[in-house]
Amino acid sequence: MTTRTTATFPPPVMEARRWLDGVNFSARPLINVSQAAPVAPPPDPMLDAMAEIIRTDPAAHLYGPVLGLPDLRAQVADEWSRAYGGTVSPDHVAITSGCNQAFCAALQALTGEGDEVILPTPWYFNHKMWCDMTGITAVPLQTGAGLIPGPETARALITPRSRAIVLVTPNNPGGVEYPPETVRAFFDLARETGLKLIVDETYRDFHSRPGAPHDLFTTPGWDDTLIQLYSFSKAYRLTGHRVGAMTASPAILAEAEKFLDTVTICPNQLGQHAALWGMRHLGQWLAGERAEILDRRAAIEEGFPPLADKGWRLLGVGAYFAYVEHPFDMPSNELAPELVRTAGVLTLPGTMFMPDTDPAGRRQLRIAFANVDRAGISTLFDRLGGASP
């Protein structure tokens, strides 16, 4: 029997965790670079604020508006207007139960059975899973040098069933930051062809370049084409509280509201209050978090030459990720569990981010370094360099 869920693959991170079963790490502690999520709790001032909200705000324990707290929607609109130099109003913003839900809501508002969405490869596996489970065809867009997609390559994939192009920048899994001119070219292509451009900026707070990562919000009538997605999880270590955002036209949000109401009714109230407090009070703290992630990115780049000498290739690095090509004859879906046993390293194979028909995934691995500092990166590279499966 084929069901909606049997149409797709098991959750990759959960599958990878099963590779740990029966492996003894007492002599050599596991280096877990499989998931892009901070494991430390939010900073103490935020925890204090959250505790105060729990004790003193009765509304924080009740249902709230489906599209989120008005104060948080207004705060996001104000921040986006300032940061991107454009005009975003609160009725352009919906708060969601994480960025994954924002993506799902956007596609529910845009597509019908059998429609198509263009996803650059390597793709974020949850995006592919949602397409599979909802009868949407995920059309793979192969990326070129530096894992950057090309607008003209995308143009050749557009059909009468195409509804949207999805960009993730900084990218998961590749780590690369799409140049502003690339993002602009995709916006122009989407507008010309009547598609929506979905830009997932989950990792925007860890972008390496100063200033706005693109200028799309400065475009008059941007909301006829652009849907921007965001997550508070990485910025404020709120992964378990599930708070994300979608910025789009009020008409799109009205359609998304139907989906959101039937799934969660409202976003997590405590998480929303925490995100609002964080946006108002943790700017300097977040700048420090960004500096630490950028230092780890530099450590990846500086420490990679010895691995390159052994046949490894660094395909992309940035935000929380390094995406690499390994030198072994073994395909990555076999290599990754073998590295757990022989090197004490848990990473994800490229096959989880690529179509089955694309052989490139068998040579690739994703390294998520959100919880690995410079010393940990050095140890990681030593273990990978010594691996001989």
Kinemage of the C-alpha trace (Angstrom):
@kinemage 1
@onewidth
@group {chain A} dominant
@subgroup {mainchain}
@vectorlist {calphas} color= white
{ca met a 1} P 0.000 0.000 0.000
{ca thr a 2} L 1.311 3.431 -0.962
{ca thr a 3} L 0.477 6.304 1.379
{ca arg a 4} L 1.557 9.920 1.593
{ca thr a 5} L 4.357 9.032 3.994
{ca thr a 6} L 5.569 5.923 2.163
{ca ala a 7} L 6.157 8.161 -0.842
{ca thr a 8} L 9.301 9.525 0.793
{ca phe a 9} L 12.367 8.367 2.719
{ca pro a 10} L 12.901 8.100 6.509
{ca pro a 11} L 14.078 11.221 8.372
{ca pro a 12} L 17.839 11.334 7.649
{ca val a 13} L 19.017 12.591 11.052
{ca met a 14} L 17.008 9.898 12.841
{ca glu a 15} L 18.399 7.260 10.477
{ca ala a 16} L 21.946 8.445 11.175
{ca arg a 17} L 21.438 8.263 14.935
{ca arg a 18} L 20.653 4.565 14.576
{ca trp a 19} L 24.193 4.049 13.283
{ca leu a 20} L 25.368 4.738 16.828
{ca asp a 21} L 23.610 1.677 18.252
{ca gly a 22} L 26.082 -0.832 19.682
{ca val a 23} L 29.179 1.326 19.069
{ca asn a 24} L 31.416 1.946 22.100
{ca phe a 25} L 32.814 5.483 22.285
{ca ser a 26} L 34.495 5.223 25.701
{ca ala a 27} L 38.023 5.200 24.262
{ca arg a 28} L 37.348 7.788 21.577
{ca pro a 29} L 34.442 10.195 22.128
{ca leu a 30} L 32.042 10.616 19.240
{ca ile a 31} L 32.351 13.746 17.096
{ca asn a 32} L 28.775 14.404 16.024
{ca val a 33} L 28.637 16.653 12.971
{ca ser a 34} L 25.356 15.282 11.651
{ca gln a 35} L 22.807 17.932 12.645
{ca ala a 36} L 22.777 21.701 12.229
{ca ala a 37} L 21.402 22.594 15.629
{ca pro a 38} L 23.038 24.262 18.621
{ca val a 39} L 22.919 22.036 21.713
{ca ala a 40} L 23.609 24.758 24.297
{ca pro a 41} L 20.588 26.395 25.953
{ca pro a 42} L 19.659 30.034 25.325
{ca pro a 43} L 21.731 32.630 27.210
{ca asp a 44} L 20.882 33.157 30.883
{ca pro a 45} L 19.175 36.550 30.428
{ca met a 46} L 16.777 34.990 27.920
{ca leu a 47} L 16.103 32.062 30.252
{ca asp a 48} L 15.295 34.522 33.029
{ca ala a 49} L 12.922 36.414 30.736
{ca met a 50} L 11.225 33.160 29.694
{ca ala a 51} L 10.789 32.098 33.313
{ca glu a 52} L 9.205 35.453 34.098
{ca ile a 53} L 6.811 35.077 31.162
{ca ile a 54} L 5.782 31.618 32.367
{ca arg a 55} L 5.011 32.949 35.842
{ca thr a 56} L 3.380 36.276 35.048
{ca asp a 57} L 1.715 36.156 31.614
{ca pro a 58} L -1.410 33.955 31.640
{ca ala a 59} L -1.914 34.472 27.893
{ca ala a 60} L 1.381 32.692 27.194
{ca his a 61} L -0.344 29.413 28.108
{ca leu a 62} L -3.365 29.891 25.829
{ca tyr a 63} L -4.039 29.713 22.123
{ca gly a 64} L -2.849 32.791 20.287
{ca pro a 65} L -3.409 34.181 16.784
{ca val a 66} L -2.822 31.636 14.027
{ca leu a 67} L -0.345 33.940 12.261
{ca gly a 68} L 1.527 34.766 15.441
{ca leu a 69} L 1.880 37.412 18.120
{ca pro a 70} L 1.230 40.885 16.677
{ca asp a 71} L 4.228 42.357 18.527
{ca leu a 72} L 6.578 39.750 17.079
{ca arg a 73} L 5.181 40.194 13.563
{ca ala a 74} L 5.728 43.945 13.901
{ca gln a 75} L 9.250 43.446 15.242
{ca val a 76} L 10.187 41.200 12.314
{ca ala a 77} L 8.706 43.673 9.839
{ca asp a 78} L 10.654 46.541 11.397
{ca glu a 79} L 13.912 44.559 11.491
{ca trp a 80} L 13.580 43.342 7.909
{ca ser a 81} L 12.765 46.848 6.668
{ca arg a 82} L 15.862 48.199 8.379
{ca ala a 83} L 18.221 45.334 7.514
{ca tyr a 84} L 17.223 45.008 3.858
{ca gly a 85} L 16.482 48.671 3.168
{ca gly a 86} L 12.978 47.875 1.946
{ca thr a 87} L 9.395 48.146 3.072
{ca val a 88} L 7.911 45.260 5.047
{ca ser a 89} L 4.731 45.678 7.087
{ca pro a 90} L 3.396 43.453 9.873
{ca asp a 91} L 0.680 42.073 7.600
{ca his a 92} L 3.483 40.683 5.414
{ca val a 93} L 4.730 38.514 8.316
{ca ala a 94} L 3.458 35.233 9.734
{ca ile a 95} L 5.054 33.428 12.664
{ca thr a 96} L 5.222 29.658 12.246
{ca ser a 97} L 6.200 26.590 14.247
{ca gly a 98} L 9.727 26.595 12.897
{ca cys a 99} L 11.055 27.329 9.434
{ca asn a 100} L 10.171 23.847 8.185
{ca gln a 101} L 6.516 24.612 8.826
{ca ala a 102} L 6.899 27.934 7.027
{ca phe a 103} L 8.122 26.033 3.967
{ca cys a 104} L 5.260 23.549 4.172
{ca ala a 105} L 2.718 26.347 4.566
{ca ala a 106} L 4.141 28.232 1.596
{ca leu a 107} L 3.904 25.199 -0.669
{ca gln a 108} L 0.387 24.400 0.522
{ca ala a 109} L -0.613 27.938 -0.434
{ca leu a 110} L 1.010 27.723 -3.874
{ca thr a 111} L 0.568 24.229 -5.257
{ca gly a 112} L -1.895 21.550 -6.209
{ca glu a 113} L -1.481 17.853 -6.892
{ca gly a 114} L 1.069 17.239 -9.642
{ca asp a 115} L 2.555 20.724 -9.614
{ca glu a 116} L 6.309 21.254 -9.702
{ca val a 117} L 8.826 23.088 -7.548
{ca ile a 118} L 12.446 23.620 -8.603
{ca leu a 119} L 15.022 22.727 -5.917
{ca pro a 120} L 18.774 23.262 -6.438
{ca thr a 121} L 20.906 20.231 -5.603
{ca pro a 122} L 22.243 19.270 -3.186
{ca trp a 123} L 18.857 20.024 -1.634
{ca tyr a 124} L 17.661 20.279 1.951
{ca phe a 125} L 16.149 16.847 2.515
{ca asn a 126} L 13.063 18.049 4.427
{ca his a 127} L 12.102 20.178 1.434
{ca lys a 128} L 12.231 17.094 -0.772
{ca met a 129} L 10.320 15.017 1.776
{ca trp a 130} L 7.459 17.527 1.905
{ca cys a 131} L 7.205 17.575 -1.871
{ca asp a 132} L 7.095 13.782 -1.943
{ca met a 133} L 4.367 13.586 0.700
{ca thr a 134} L 2.130 16.198 -0.916
{ca gly a 135} L 2.206 15.026 -4.515
{ca ile a 136} L 4.510 17.828 -5.673
{ca thr a 137} L 7.280 17.002 -8.140
{ca ala a 138} L 10.643 18.248 -6.885
{ca val a 139} L 12.581 19.190 -10.034
{ca pro a 140} L 16.339 19.013 -9.355
{ca leu a 141} L 18.382 22.010 -10.491
{ca gln a 142} L 22.015 21.007 -10.764
{ca thr a 143} L 24.427 23.582 -9.383
{ca gly a 144} L 27.677 24.603 -10.982
{ca ala a 145} L 31.078 25.570 -9.668
{ca gly a 146} L 30.930 26.495 -6.016
{ca leu a 147} L 27.459 24.914 -5.692
{ca ile a 148} L 25.848 28.096 -7.066
{ca pro a 149} L 22.688 27.532 -9.163
{ca gly a 150} L 22.267 29.232 -12.521
{ca pro a 151} L 19.077 31.107 -13.457
{ca glu a 152} L 19.287 30.141 -17.111
{ca thr a 153} L 19.687 26.491 -16.184
{ca ala a 154} L 16.546 26.898 -14.091
{ca arg a 155} L 14.705 28.544 -16.961
{ca ala a 156} L 15.099 25.368 -19.027
{ca leu a 157} L 13.310 23.398 -16.270
{ca ile a 158} L 10.184 25.576 -16.132
{ca thr a 159} L 6.990 23.947 -17.400
{ca pro a 160} L 3.282 24.868 -17.220
{ca arg a 161} L 3.147 22.961 -13.902
{ca ser a 162} L 5.993 24.942 -12.286
{ca arg a 163} L 4.907 27.019 -9.305
{ca ala a 164} L 8.055 28.058 -7.446
{ca ile a 165} L 11.846 28.094 -7.294
{ca val a 166} L 13.430 27.530 -3.890
{ca leu a 167} L 16.775 28.982 -2.800
{ca val a 168} L 18.439 28.317 0.568
{ca thr a 169} L 21.146 30.847 1.369
{ca pro a 170} L 23.426 30.465 3.251
{ca asn a 171} L 22.855 27.001 1.947
{ca asn a 172} L 21.946 23.798 3.711
{ca pro a 173} L 23.694 21.452 3.029
{ca gly a 174} L 26.350 23.189 0.945
{ca gly a 175} L 27.136 26.125 3.217
{ca val a 176} L 27.637 28.498 0.293
{ca glu a 177} L 26.243 32.022 0.279
{ca tyr a 178} L 24.518 32.893 -2.976
{ca pro a 179} L 25.817 36.208 -4.371
{ca pro a 180} L 23.260 39.055 -4.319
{ca glu a 181} L 23.309 39.182 -8.109
{ca thr a 182} L 22.387 35.486 -8.271
{ca val a 183} L 19.449 35.953 -5.909
{ca arg a 184} L 18.354 38.995 -7.922
{ca ala a 185} L 18.566 37.067 -11.204
{ca phe a 186} L 16.363 34.319 -9.800
{ca phe a 187} L 13.848 36.909 -8.595
{ca asp a 188} L 13.742 38.459 -12.070
{ca leu a 189} L 13.294 35.023 -13.637
{ca ala a 190} L 10.475 34.126 -11.249
{ca arg a 191} L 8.692 37.428 -11.821
{ca glu a 192} L 9.060 37.140 -15.603
{ca thr a 193} L 7.653 33.601 -15.668
{ca gly a 194} L 4.915 34.068 -13.068
{ca leu a 195} L 6.510 31.842 -10.431
{ca lys a 196} L 7.150 32.493 -6.766
{ca leu a 197} L 10.694 32.684 -5.459
{ca ile a 198} L 11.008 31.099 -2.012
{ca val a 199} L 14.205 32.227 -0.271
{ca asp a 200} L 14.965 30.254 2.886
{ca glu a 201} L 17.251 32.392 5.071
{ca thr a 202} L 17.382 30.167 8.143
{ca tyr a 203} L 21.105 30.960 8.509
{ca arg a 204} L 21.042 34.682 7.606
{ca asp a 205} L 22.392 35.626 11.040
{ca phe a 206} L 25.671 33.850 10.203
{ca his a 207} L 26.251 35.398 6.779
{ca ser a 208} L 29.903 36.346 6.307
{ca arg a 209} L 29.396 39.567 4.347
{ca pro a 210} L 28.321 42.798 6.042
{ca gly a 211} L 25.089 44.435 5.019
{ca ala a 212} L 22.011 42.937 3.419
{ca pro a 213} L 22.506 39.576 1.673
{ca his a 214} L 20.180 40.699 -1.150
{ca asp a 215} L 18.101 43.698 -2.201
{ca leu a 216} L 14.810 41.997 -3.046
{ca phe a 217} L 12.762 43.806 -0.405
{ca thr a 218} L 13.671 47.130 -2.033
{ca thr a 219} L 11.816 46.125 -5.200
{ca pro a 220} L 8.408 47.779 -5.641
{ca gly a 221} L 5.769 45.090 -5.378
{ca trp a 222} L 8.264 42.520 -4.108
{ca asp a 223} L 5.461 40.532 -2.533
{ca asp a 224} L 4.012 39.505 -5.894
{ca thr a 225} L 7.027 37.202 -6.283
{ca leu a 226} L 9.067 36.772 -3.090
{ca ile a 227} L 8.355 34.508 -0.125
{ca gln a 228} L 11.102 34.697 2.497
{ca leu a 229} L 11.491 32.116 5.263
{ca tyr a 230} L 13.399 32.489 8.542
{ca ser a 231} L 14.130 30.590 11.750
{ca phe a 232} L 14.715 31.904 15.261
{ca ser a 233} L 16.076 28.504 16.293
{ca lys a 234} L 19.694 29.018 15.316
{ca ala a 235} L 19.986 32.680 16.291
{ca tyr a 236} L 18.703 32.295 19.851
{ca arg a 237} L 19.155 28.537 20.495
{ca leu a 238} L 15.396 28.024 20.517
{ca thr a 239} L 15.311 24.834 18.467
{ca gly a 240} L 12.960 23.005 20.835
{ca his a 241} L 10.512 25.897 20.973
{ca arg a 242} L 9.828 25.815 17.212
{ca val a 243} L 9.582 29.425 16.079
{ca gly a 244} L 10.021 30.532 12.476
{ca ala a 245} L 8.662 33.197 10.154
{ca met a 246} L 7.313 33.614 6.650
{ca thr a 247} L 7.327 36.994 4.925
{ca ala a 248} L 5.029 37.188 1.911
{ca ser a 249} L 1.988 38.943 0.508
{ca pro a 250} L -1.078 39.171 2.743
{ca ala a 251} L -2.947 37.101 0.147
{ca ile a 252} L -0.444 34.244 0.423
{ca leu a 253} L -0.539 34.447 4.222
{ca ala a 254} L -4.332 34.213 4.150
{ca glu a 255} L -4.018 30.913 2.303
{ca ala a 256} L -1.207 29.701 4.561
{ca glu a 257} L -3.354 30.516 7.596
{ca lys a 258} L -5.771 27.733 6.615
{ca phe a 259} L -2.962 25.193 6.729
{ca leu a 260} L -1.423 26.531 9.935
{ca asp a 261} L -4.761 26.539 11.749
{ca thr a 262} L -5.361 22.868 10.978
{ca val a 263} L -1.851 21.754 12.006
{ca thr a 264} L -0.803 23.688 15.118
{ca ile a 265} L -3.574 26.302 15.597
{ca cys a 266} L -0.923 28.774 16.715
{ca pro a 267} L 2.856 28.898 17.105
{ca asn a 268} L 4.442 28.094 20.452
{ca gln a 269} L 3.549 31.034 22.688
{ca leu a 270} L 6.578 30.910 24.989
{ca gly a 271} L 8.917 30.545 22.028
{ca gln a 272} L 7.378 33.588 20.354
{ca his a 273} L 7.809 35.710 23.471
{ca ala a 274} L 11.420 34.517 23.734
{ca ala a 275} L 12.099 35.364 20.075
{ca leu a 276} L 10.631 38.835 20.578
{ca trp a 277} L 12.743 39.383 23.689
{ca gly a 278} L 15.810 38.164 21.819
{ca met a 279} L 15.262 40.530 18.889
{ca arg a 280} L 14.932 43.436 21.311
{ca his a 281} L 17.780 42.617 23.701
{ca leu a 282} L 20.340 40.184 22.244
{ca gly a 283} L 21.826 42.045 19.278
{ca gln a 284} L 25.314 42.233 20.766
{ca trp a 285} L 25.161 38.644 22.007
{ca leu a 286} L 24.085 37.431 18.558
{ca ala a 287} L 26.986 39.325 16.983
{ca gly a 288} L 29.290 37.268 19.200
{ca glu a 289} L 27.587 34.038 18.097
{ca arg a 290} L 28.086 35.061 14.472
{ca ala a 291} L 31.764 35.814 15.072
{ca glu a 292} L 32.255 32.361 16.610
{ca ile a 293} L 30.606 30.601 13.661
{ca leu a 294} L 32.680 32.637 11.201
{ca asp a 295} L 35.815 31.646 13.118
{ca arg a 296} L 34.858 27.990 12.788
{ca arg a 297} L 34.324 28.517 9.080
{ca ala a 298} L 37.833 29.963 8.885
{ca ala a 299} L 39.159 26.959 10.817
{ca ile a 300} L 37.590 24.641 8.216
{ca glu a 301} L 39.255 26.521 5.374
{ca glu a 302} L 42.613 26.831 7.131
{ca gly a 303} L 42.708 23.205 8.251
{ca phe a 304} L 41.570 21.573 5.038
{ca pro a 305} L 44.843 21.433 3.000
{ca pro a 306} L 46.121 18.215 4.671
{ca leu a 307} L 42.830 16.532 3.772
{ca ala a 308} L 43.073 17.915 0.240
{ca asp a 309} L 46.498 16.295 -0.043
{ca lys a 310} L 44.758 12.959 0.610
{ca gly a 311} L 42.171 13.472 -2.113
{ca trp a 312} L 39.378 15.242 -0.231
{ca arg a 313} L 37.718 18.311 -1.809
{ca leu a 314} L 36.004 21.180 -0.028
{ca leu a 315} L 32.971 21.925 -2.217
{ca gly a 316} L 31.368 24.563 -0.027
{ca val a 317} L 31.611 26.070 3.451
{ca gly a 318} L 29.625 28.668 5.379
{ca ala a 319} L 27.009 29.199 8.069
{ca tyr a 320} L 26.855 25.852 9.890
{ca phe a 321} L 28.127 23.589 7.110
{ca ala a 322} L 31.047 22.236 5.166
{ca tyr a 323} L 30.192 20.094 2.155
{ca val a 324} L 33.001 17.804 1.029
{ca glu a 325} L 33.881 15.185 -1.551
{ca his a 326} L 35.611 12.098 -0.167
{ca pro a 327} L 38.370 10.123 -1.956
{ca phe a 328} L 37.185 6.557 -1.289
{ca asp a 329} L 35.707 3.952 -3.628
{ca met a 330} L 32.955 3.274 -1.082
{ca pro a 331} L 29.690 5.205 -1.700
{ca ser a 332} L 28.903 7.805 0.941
{ca asn a 333} L 25.784 6.027 2.221
{ca glu a 334} L 28.070 3.123 3.205
{ca leu a 335} L 31.025 5.304 4.176
{ca ala a 336} L 29.094 7.448 6.686
{ca pro a 337} L 28.090 4.564 9.011
{ca glu a 338} L 31.577 3.077 8.571
{ca leu a 339} L 33.130 6.345 9.792
{ca val a 340} L 31.088 6.018 12.979
{ca arg a 341} L 32.661 2.635 13.707
{ca thr a 342} L 36.209 3.294 12.513
{ca ala a 343} L 36.741 7.021 13.122
{ca gly a 344} L 34.179 7.975 15.757
{ca val a 345} L 32.629 10.561 13.418
{ca leu a 346} L 28.921 10.922 12.663
{ca thr a 347} L 28.242 12.834 9.472
{ca leu a 348} L 25.584 12.621 6.767
{ca pro a 349} L 26.132 11.171 3.289
{ca gly a 350} L 25.534 13.197 0.161
{ca thr a 351} L 23.008 10.618 -0.973
{ca met a 352} L 20.604 12.163 1.545
{ca phe a 353} L 20.775 15.476 -0.318
{ca met a 354} L 20.725 14.351 -3.944
{ca pro a 355} L 18.342 12.556 -6.320
{ca asp a 356} L 18.933 8.822 -6.587
{ca thr a 357} L 19.783 9.366 -10.248
{ca asp a 358} L 22.670 11.748 -9.492
{ca pro a 359} L 25.893 9.825 -8.798
{ca ala a 360} L 27.594 12.884 -7.278
{ca gly a 361} L 25.909 12.253 -3.929
{ca arg a 362} L 27.831 9.003 -3.511
{ca arg a 363} L 31.070 11.001 -3.288
{ca gln a 364} L 29.843 13.676 -0.862
{ca leu a 365} L 29.435 14.228 2.886
{ca arg a 366} L 27.907 17.066 4.907
{ca ile a 367} L 29.725 18.296 8.006
{ca ala a 368} L 27.623 20.422 10.396
{ca phe a 369} L 30.035 22.302 12.662
{ca ala a 370} L 27.608 24.260 14.839
{ca asn a 371} L 28.809 22.417 17.947
{ca val a 372} L 32.472 21.816 17.029
{ca asp a 373} L 35.012 24.506 17.930
{ca arg a 374} L 38.475 25.015 16.429
{ca ala a 375} L 40.015 22.252 18.517
{ca gly a 376} L 37.178 19.907 17.615
{ca ile a 377} L 37.558 20.716 13.922
{ca ser a 378} L 41.269 19.885 14.116
{ca thr a 379} L 40.477 16.532 15.754
{ca leu a 380} L 37.746 15.877 13.190
{ca phe a 381} L 40.142 16.450 10.309
{ca asp a 382} L 42.778 14.253 11.913
{ca arg a 383} L 40.272 11.415 12.137
{ca leu a 384} L 39.003 11.875 8.585
{ca gly a 385} L 42.560 12.102 7.282
{ca gly a 386} L 43.409 8.837 8.990
{ca ala a 387} L 40.319 7.004 7.778
{ca ser a 388} L 40.899 4.054 5.436
{ca pro a 389} L 37.603 2.223 4.917
